[in-house]
Amino acid sequence: MTITALTRPDTTAEPAPGDSPARTHRARRQPSRMRVERRRSLTGWAFLAPAALLIAWLNFWPMIQAFVLSLKTGKGARLNFAEPLWSNYARLLKDDLFRTTLGNTAIYLVIQVPIMLIMALILATILNSKHLRWKSLWRTAIFLPCAVSLVSYSLVFRTLFATDGFVNDVLMGMHLTDHAINWLGQPGTARFVIILGLLWRWTGYNMVFYLAALQNLDYSTFEAARIDGAGPVKTFFYVTVPQLKPMIVLTAIMSTNGTLQLFDESYNLTGGGPANASMSMSHYLYRIAFQNNPNVGYASALSYAILIMVAILALLQMKVGDKRD
Amino acid sequence: MIKVIRKTALYAFLTIVAVASVFPLWFMLVGATNTTQDVLSSRLWFGSNLLRNLRDLTGVQDLTGALWNSTVNAVTATVLALIVCSIAGYGFEVFHSRGKDRVMSILLLAMMIPFSATMIPLFRMFSTMGLGNTTLAVILPAVSTPFMILLFRQSSRSFPHEILEAARIDGLNEMTIFFRIFIPTMRSTYAAAAVIIFMNAWNAFLWPKVILTSNASQTMPMLVSNLVAGYVTNYGVLMLAVLIASLPTMIIFLVLQRSFANGITGAIK
């Protein structure tokens, strides 16, 4: 691996690339009387400093700036504080398109995330059983969609669900419908295709996390359940799910976070259409912030709305995860 | 009898799921070799239009340029992120203290900050710094992520303490121990992390689209997305572009699959 090439064979004080500046200040070669403990603690801080500083600079700092921006109005470089300060937020509440995109995102979240996580759990349980054959074949096939970029799969789905595309050909061939369905041209079906796409792309991803968690569990708990006469369904609900709870909470938070920021699919699969009916919040945000007549202040207010929703939902999920113990 | 039925149902279910998972990829693969009419008339076998599609694709888009940009961005991001996050995760675990725990829990909060909420200030900041259209601006936000730090901290727990003590007694300094002993020992964690970081960097769309405005710095996902911007879409060309954009990540995943699974399993213990 490339990183090993960065190692120096000698142990001189010369800092390696990727080293933190803090460490070069550390007087390691001086015969100091500093206690080993203290020196190690400093080394530890130096080790985590680059990562921590980057997160502070590129996550926390912009988050504060975004809040300040959300209180401003104006075009281009001339931004002034709005009068009253919260006017961007007030405008957001009255914005019909914001409500539409919020509703769409909520639909994607409420329908897709639970189905996906349950599917992933079931698949992981099946793949974890000792008696299953061709395990790696199933696992590879189910995980493979995750290797495809969101843009790529969005466009493949767009092609499959085109009016003269594959799905309509199959449905008409089986006489399930007598006319071609305009999948991407109607609000309901357009949202349905996005949900289908999300399920296809992410189920295997979540399954891998569950599978890894299952493999760390003691297999004897499953054996014991079987000997006690529990069927697969009972075992699933009373043995598998409770033991996987931390992982379920983690994946639920990750999926919620991802869905609230849904952009690539909305932009590429349906283009937000028809008439913005399938547009996601992030897609709307992108449009306000970077297209036509950019309105940075208003876009920042929208971005803060997303941030607050993510935070509330994550806290809720952690609460639910903590209970029932 | 019931057992046989149950078994058949199980394998039938798995087959359906597996076919549904792989089918769109197959559609993309054969589509790349077909004409736009063949793609739309749902031809599911290879055609002879591959070279023609390739010529048409390179005719309208700078394919090699986009491939090069994507490769540079993804490789740089992967190398930097692996070093920064693994050394931090190792630092948190091996030099464990209460203060560091507190820092870690603050960093974990960043996991909840959606990228949408930081994107606008980041764009303004990088633009004022004159970093628009640069590799650095594309990759920097992806270098240090709480998720990766957490992954490395968790897997550092399985790094045997005896090795660490022995190395210290032998007089190796902490940096040497990390690079020469920790990294080689944790190969499967690194492989898993590399797969995730590389895939995310290669597939990134929104941020590159925002920060890279010149045609010359266009990445693969941006190229693919641009193909459907016009009124007429050539589906054969589109499927070829989608295939080319997906091949690197698919190959990396297939090659590193075993270490990937082991790495994830080790990390979440």
Contacts between the chains, C-beta under 8 A, distances in Angstrom:
chain1	res1	chain2	res2	distance
A	1	B	183	7.5
A	1	B	187	7.5
A	1	B	190	6.4
A	1	B	194	7.9
A	2	B	79	5.5
A	3	B	79	6.9
A	3	B	82	6.2
A	3	B	83	6.1
A	3	B	179	7.5
A	3	B	183	5.9
A	3	B	190	7.6
A	4	B	179	7.2
A	4	B	183	6.2
A	4	B	184	6.9
A	6	B	83	7.7
A	6	B	179	6.9
A	7	B	176	7.5
A	7	B	179	4.1
A	7	B	180	5.5
A	7	B	183	7.9
A	8	B	176	7.9
A	11	B	172	6.9
A	11	B	173	5.5
A	11	B	176	5.5
A	16	B	175	6.3
A	16	B	179	6.8
A	18	B	80	7.5
A	18	B	83	4.3
A	18	B	84	7.0
A	18	B	87	7.4
A	19	B	175	7.2
A	23	B	175	7.7
A	28	B	173	7.1
A	40	B	95	5.6
A	40	B	174	7.3
A	41	B	95	6.0
A	41	B	97	5.9
A	43	B	91	7.7
A	43	B	95	6.1
A	43	B	174	4.7
A	44	B	91	4.7
A	44	B	92	7.5
A	44	B	94	7.0
A	44	B	95	2.4
A	44	B	96	7.7
A	44	B	97	7.0
A	44	B	100	6.2
A	45	B	91	7.5
A	45	B	95	7.7
A	45	B	100	7.4
A	46	B	91	7.6
A	47	B	87	4.9
A	47	B	88	6.3
A	47	B	90	6.3
A	47	B	91	2.9
A	47	B	95	6.8
A	47	B	174	7.8
A	47	B	178	7.6
A	48	B	87	7.5
A	48	B	88	4.2
A	48	B	91	4.0
A	48	B	92	5.9
A	48	B	100	6.8
A	48	B	103	7.0
A	48	B	149	7.9
A	50	B	84	5.1
A	50	B	87	7.4
A	50	B	88	7.1
A	50	B	144	7.2
A	51	B	84	5.0
A	51	B	85	5.9
A	51	B	87	7.5
A	51	B	88	3.5
A	51	B	107	7.6
A	51	B	144	4.4
A	51	B	149	5.7
A	52	B	88	7.0
A	52	B	103	6.0
A	52	B	107	6.2
A	52	B	144	7.9
A	54	B	84	6.8
A	54	B	140	7.5
A	54	B	143	5.9
A	54	B	144	3.6
A	55	B	107	5.4
A	55	B	110	5.1
A	55	B	144	5.2
A	55	B	145	7.9
A	55	B	146	6.8
A	58	B	118	7.3
A	58	B	122	6.7
A	58	B	140	6.3
A	58	B	141	5.1
A	58	B	144	7.4
A	59	B	110	4.3
A	59	B	113	5.3
A	59	B	118	6.1
A	60	B	110	6.7
A	60	B	113	7.6
A	61	B	121	7.7
A	62	B	117	7.9
A	62	B	118	3.8
A	62	B	120	8.0
A	62	B	121	3.8
A	62	B	122	5.1
A	62	B	125	7.0
A	63	B	113	5.5
A	63	B	117	6.0
A	63	B	118	5.7
A	63	B	121	7.9
A	65	B	121	3.8
A	65	B	124	7.9
A	65	B	125	7.8
A	66	B	117	5.5
A	66	B	118	6.3
A	66	B	120	6.1
A	66	B	121	5.2
A	69	B	120	6.5
A	69	B	121	6.5
A	123	B	17	6.7
A	126	B	10	6.7
A	126	B	13	7.9
A	126	B	14	6.8
A	137	B	18	7.6
A	138	B	14	5.4
A	138	B	17	8.0
A	138	B	18	5.9
A	139	B	261	7.7
A	140	B	254	7.3
A	140	B	257	6.5
A	141	B	17	7.9
A	141	B	18	3.9
A	141	B	21	5.2
A	141	B	22	5.3
A	142	B	17	6.2
A	142	B	18	6.3
A	142	B	21	5.2
A	143	B	253	7.5
A	143	B	257	7.9
A	144	B	21	6.1
A	144	B	22	6.3
A	144	B	25	6.4
A	144	B	250	7.0
A	144	B	253	7.4
A	145	B	21	5.5
A	145	B	24	7.5
A	145	B	25	7.3
A	146	B	199	7.5
A	146	B	253	7.6
A	147	B	199	6.6
A	147	B	246	6.8
A	147	B	249	4.6
A	147	B	250	4.3
A	147	B	252	7.7
A	147	B	253	4.3
A	147	B	254	7.9
A	148	B	25	6.9
A	148	B	203	8.0
A	148	B	246	4.7
A	148	B	249	7.2
A	148	B	250	7.1
A	149	B	202	7.0
A	149	B	203	3.5
A	149	B	205	7.2
A	149	B	220	7.7
A	149	B	221	5.3
A	149	B	224	7.8
A	149	B	245	6.0
A	149	B	246	6.5
A	149	B	249	7.1
A	150	B	203	6.3
A	150	B	205	6.3
A	150	B	221	7.8
A	151	B	203	7.4
A	151	B	205	5.2
A	151	B	221	4.1
A	151	B	224	5.3
A	151	B	225	5.2
A	151	B	245	7.4
A	152	B	28	7.6
A	152	B	203	7.9
A	152	B	221	7.2
A	152	B	224	6.1
A	152	B	242	4.4
A	152	B	245	5.2
A	152	B	246	5.0
A	153	B	24	6.7
A	155	B	224	6.3
A	155	B	225	7.6
A	155	B	227	7.7
A	155	B	228	6.3
A	155	B	238	6.1
A	155	B	242	5.6
A	156	B	24	5.0
A	156	B	25	8.0
A	156	B	27	6.4
A	156	B	28	5.1
A	156	B	239	7.4
A	156	B	242	6.0
A	157	B	24	6.9
A	158	B	228	7.2
A	159	B	27	7.7
A	159	B	31	7.3
A	159	B	39	6.6
A	159	B	40	8.0
A	159	B	235	5.6
A	159	B	238	6.8
A	159	B	239	7.1
A	160	B	24	6.6
A	160	B	27	6.5
A	162	B	40	6.8
A	164	B	40	5.1
A	165	B	40	6.2
A	165	B	42	7.4
A	166	B	27	6.8
A	166	B	42	4.4
A	169	B	41	7.3
A	169	B	42	4.5
A	170	B	42	7.4
A	200	B	20	7.2
A	200	B	21	7.1
A	200	B	24	6.9
A	204	B	21	6.5
A	208	B	261	7.1
A	208	B	264	6.3
A	209	B	264	7.0
A	209	B	268	7.3
A	211	B	261	7.6
A	212	B	261	7.0
A	212	B	264	4.3
A	212	B	265	4.2
A	212	B	267	7.8
A	212	B	268	5.4
A	213	B	268	5.8
A	215	B	265	5.2
A	216	B	265	6.4
A	216	B	268	6.6
A	216	B	269	5.3
A	247	B	268	7.0
A	253	B	111	7.9
A	253	B	112	7.8
A	257	B	111	7.8
A	257	B	112	7.1
A	257	B	114	6.2
A	260	B	114	6.3
A	261	B	114	5.0
A	261	B	115	6.2
A	261	B	116	5.2
A	263	B	116	7.9
A	263	B	205	7.3
A	263	B	206	5.0
A	264	B	205	5.0
A	264	B	206	6.9
A	264	B	221	7.9
A	267	B	205	7.9
A	267	B	225	7.4
A	268	B	225	5.6
A	268	B	228	7.3
A	281	B	116	7.7
A	282	B	116	5.0
A	282	B	206	7.4
A	285	B	116	5.6
A	286	B	206	6.9
A	286	B	210	7.7
A	289	B	119	7.5
A	289	B	120	5.4
A	289	B	123	8.0
A	290	B	123	7.9
A	290	B	210	6.0
A	296	B	120	6.0
A	296	B	124	7.7
A	299	B	120	5.9
A	300	B	120	5.6
A	300	B	121	7.9
A	303	B	114	7.7
A	303	B	116	5.0
A	303	B	117	4.4
A	303	B	118	8.0
A	303	B	119	7.1
A	303	B	120	6.3
A	304	B	117	6.3
A	306	B	114	5.3
A	306	B	116	5.0
A	306	B	117	6.1
A	307	B	113	6.6
A	307	B	114	5.8
A	307	B	116	7.7
A	307	B	117	4.0
A	310	B	112	5.8
A	310	B	113	7.8
A	310	B	114	5.0
A	311	B	112	5.6
A	314	B	112	5.1
